[in-house]
């Protein structure tokens, strides 16, 4: 099977997008820390969405999942679904516990 050749411009565009998303993440954090912007409950989901976008760019382009065979894509999607299942079960345990205050801690 011949290797897929990726144009260097693609890597540069993805790199620029990663830098832009990183600057956005740091900028939002600085604005929130200095109390210039109050995002409230949106802050954490927004930060996670930016992180997911950066992870997707890395997986798709730098790890070549974009040009991968369908079975490789299926394994990648299955892995993400399995991770989601494990996190969901962990959160159900964590959120259903009653937290006791221990004196001195």
GROMACS elastic network, one bead per residue, 0.5 to 0.9 nm:
[ bonds ]
;  ai    aj funct       b0    kb
    4    67     6  0.73131   500
    6     9     6  0.83559   500
    6    10     6  0.69489   500
    6    11     6  0.80052   500
    7    10     6  0.56080   500
    7    11     6  0.73079   500
    8    11     6  0.52315   500
    8    12     6  0.63747   500
    8    13     6  0.87684   500
    9    13     6  0.61308   500
    9    14     6  0.85788   500
   10    13     6  0.51997   500
   10    14     6  0.62053   500
   10    15     6  0.84729   500
   10    61     6  0.82828   500
   11    14     6  0.51372   500
   11    15     6  0.59386   500
   11    16     6  0.85039   500
   11    61     6  0.75213   500
   11    62     6  0.77182   500
   12    16     6  0.60636   500
   12    17     6  0.85496   500
   13    16     6  0.50710   500
   13    17     6  0.61940   500
   13    18     6  0.86447   500
   14    18     6  0.61663   500
   14    19     6  0.86201   500
   14    57     6  0.68570   500
   14    58     6  0.81771   500
   14    61     6  0.75847   500
   14    62     6  0.87407   500
   15    18     6  0.50667   500
   15    19     6  0.62065   500
   15    20     6  0.85804   500
   15    57     6  0.89823   500
   16    19     6  0.50742   500
   16    20     6  0.60786   500
   16    21     6  0.85881   500
   17    20     6  0.50083   500
   17    21     6  0.61026   500
   17    22     6  0.84960   500
   17    54     6  0.82224   500
   17    57     6  0.84876   500
   18    21     6  0.51480   500
   18    22     6  0.60978   500
   18    23     6  0.85934   500
   18    53     6  0.87387   500
   18    54     6  0.59981   500
   18    57     6  0.76574   500
   18    58     6  0.84883   500
   19    22     6  0.50367   500
   19    23     6  0.61410   500
   19    24     6  0.85437   500
   20    23     6  0.51038   500
   20    24     6  0.61383   500
   20    25     6  0.86433   500
   21    25     6  0.61452   500
   21    26     6  0.86681   500
   21    50     6  0.66280   500
   21    51     6  0.82459   500
   21    53     6  0.82804   500
   21    54     6  0.70624   500
   22    25     6  0.50400   500
   22    26     6  0.62180   500
   22    27     6  0.83992   500
   22    50     6  0.82973   500
   22    51     6  0.86146   500
   22    54     6  0.82871   500
   23    26     6  0.51821   500
   23    27     6  0.58419   500
   23    28     6  0.84430   500
   24    27     6  0.50356   500
   24    28     6  0.60224   500
   24    29     6  0.84844   500
   24    50     6  0.83964   500
   25    28     6  0.53356   500
   25    29     6  0.62400   500
   25    30     6  0.87103   500
   25    46     6  0.89775   500
   25    47     6  0.66445   500
   25    50     6  0.71299   500
   25    51     6  0.83889   500
   26    29     6  0.50869   500
   26    30     6  0.61565   500
   26    31     6  0.86129   500
   27    30     6  0.51329   500
   27    31     6  0.61440   500
   27    32     6  0.85983   500
   28    31     6  0.50805   500
   28    32     6  0.61308   500
   28    33     6  0.85266   500
   28    37     6  0.82012   500
   28    43     6  0.85747   500
   28    47     6  0.85879   500
   29    32     6  0.51753   500
   29    33     6  0.60404   500
   29    34     6  0.85787   500
   29    43     6  0.87871   500
   29    47     6  0.88380   500
   30    33     6  0.50739   500
   30    34     6  0.61021   500
   30    35     6  0.85194   500
   30    36     6  0.85786   500
   31    34     6  0.53184   500
   31    35     6  0.62163   500
   31    36     6  0.51968   500
   31    37     6  0.56114   500
   31    38     6  0.83531   500
   32    35     6  0.50274   500
   32    36     6  0.60697   500
   32    37     6  0.52510   500
   32    38     6  0.61332   500
   32    39     6  0.73760   500
   32    43     6  0.85501   500
   33    36     6  0.77155   500
   33    37     6  0.84492   500
   34    37     6  0.78818   500
   35    38     6  0.65131   500
   38    43     6  0.83738   500
   39    42     6  0.54862   500
   39    43     6  0.52388   500
   39    44     6  0.89255   500
   40    43     6  0.59510   500
   40    44     6  0.86260   500
   41    44     6  0.68053   500
   41    45     6  0.77461   500
   42    45     6  0.55794   500
   42    46     6  0.59423   500
   42    47     6  0.85764   500
   43    46     6  0.52661   500
   43    47     6  0.62242   500
   43    48     6  0.87111   500
   44    47     6  0.50707   500
   44    48     6  0.61332   500
   44    49     6  0.85308   500
   45    48     6  0.50098   500
   45    49     6  0.60277   500
   45    50     6  0.86222   500
   46    49     6  0.50354   500
   46    50     6  0.62637   500
   46    51     6  0.86070   500
   47    50     6  0.51936   500
   47    51     6  0.62059   500
   47    52     6  0.86080   500
   48    52     6  0.60188   500
   48    53     6  0.85316   500
   49    52     6  0.50087   500
   49    53     6  0.61535   500
   49    54     6  0.86635   500
   50    53     6  0.50737   500
   50    54     6  0.63011   500
   50    55     6  0.86553   500
   51    54     6  0.51149   500
   51    55     6  0.61377   500
   51    56     6  0.85335   500
   52    55     6  0.50199   500
   52    56     6  0.60097   500
   52    57     6  0.86063   500
   53    56     6  0.50624   500
   53    57     6  0.62791   500
   53    58     6  0.87503   500
   54    57     6  0.51859   500
   54    58     6  0.63493   500
   54    59     6  0.86827   500
   55    58     6  0.51579   500
   55    59     6  0.61138   500
   55    60     6  0.84944   500
   56    59     6  0.51102   500
   56    60     6  0.58785   500
   56    61     6  0.83455   500
   57    60     6  0.52464   500
   57    61     6  0.58964   500
   57    62     6  0.75013   500
   58    61     6  0.55997   500
   58    62     6  0.50783   500
   58    63     6  0.64408   500
   58    64     6  0.86228   500
   59    62     6  0.59810   500
   59    64     6  0.68881   500
   59    65     6  0.62226   500
   59    66     6  0.82324   500
   60    63     6  0.59770   500
   60    64     6  0.55327   500
   60    67     6  0.82182   500
   61    65     6  0.64720   500
   61    66     6  0.61287   500
   61    67     6  0.83629   500
   62    65     6  0.79819   500
   63    66     6  0.82445   500
   64    67     6  0.56647   500
   64    68     6  0.62953   500
   65    69     6  0.81006   500
   65    72     6  0.75753   500
   65    73     6  0.65804   500
   65    76     6  0.84126   500
   66    69     6  0.87420   500
   66    73     6  0.83130   500
   68    71     6  0.81231   500
   68    72     6  0.61303   500
   68    73     6  0.65861   500
   69    72     6  0.54280   500
   69    73     6  0.65621   500
   69    74     6  0.88401   500
   70    73     6  0.50219   500
   70    74     6  0.61173   500
   70    75     6  0.86797   500
   71    75     6  0.62546   500
   71    76     6  0.86664   500
   72    75     6  0.51230   500
   72    76     6  0.62804   500
   72    77     6  0.87142   500
   73    76     6  0.50299   500
   73    77     6  0.61681   500
   73    78     6  0.84633   500
   74    77     6  0.51664   500
   74    78     6  0.59955   500
   74    79     6  0.85003   500
   75    79     6  0.60741   500
   75    80     6  0.87152   500
   76    79     6  0.50931   500
   76    80     6  0.64173   500
   76    81     6  0.87376   500
   77    80     6  0.51581   500
   77    81     6  0.62326   500
   77    82     6  0.86040   500
   78    81     6  0.50354   500
   78    82     6  0.60690   500
   78    83     6  0.85606   500
   79    82     6  0.50492   500
   79    83     6  0.61764   500
   79    84     6  0.86184   500
   80    83     6  0.50405   500
   80    84     6  0.62134   500
   80    85     6  0.87210   500
   81    85     6  0.62793   500
   81    86     6  0.87282   500
   82    85     6  0.50658   500
   82    86     6  0.62919   500
   82    87     6  0.86499   500
   83    86     6  0.51279   500
   83    87     6  0.61552   500
   83    88     6  0.85196   500
   84    87     6  0.51198   500
   84    88     6  0.60153   500
   84    89     6  0.86560   500
   85    88     6  0.50599   500
   85    89     6  0.62751   500
   85    90     6  0.85864   500
   86    89     6  0.52850   500
   86    90     6  0.61788   500
   86    91     6  0.86236   500
   87    91     6  0.60427   500
   87    92     6  0.85783   500
   88    91     6  0.51067   500
   88    92     6  0.61926   500
   88    93     6  0.87501   500
   89    92     6  0.51130   500
   89    93     6  0.64292   500
   89    94     6  0.86677   500
   90    93     6  0.52852   500
   90    94     6  0.61704   500
   90    95     6  0.86020   500
   91    95     6  0.57604   500
   91    96     6  0.82113   500
   92    95     6  0.53654   500
   92    96     6  0.60064   500
   92    97     6  0.87960   500
   93    96     6  0.54187   500
   93    97     6  0.66162   500
   94    97     6  0.57981   500
   95    98     6  0.82231   500
  101   105     6  0.78076   500
  102   105     6  0.58582   500
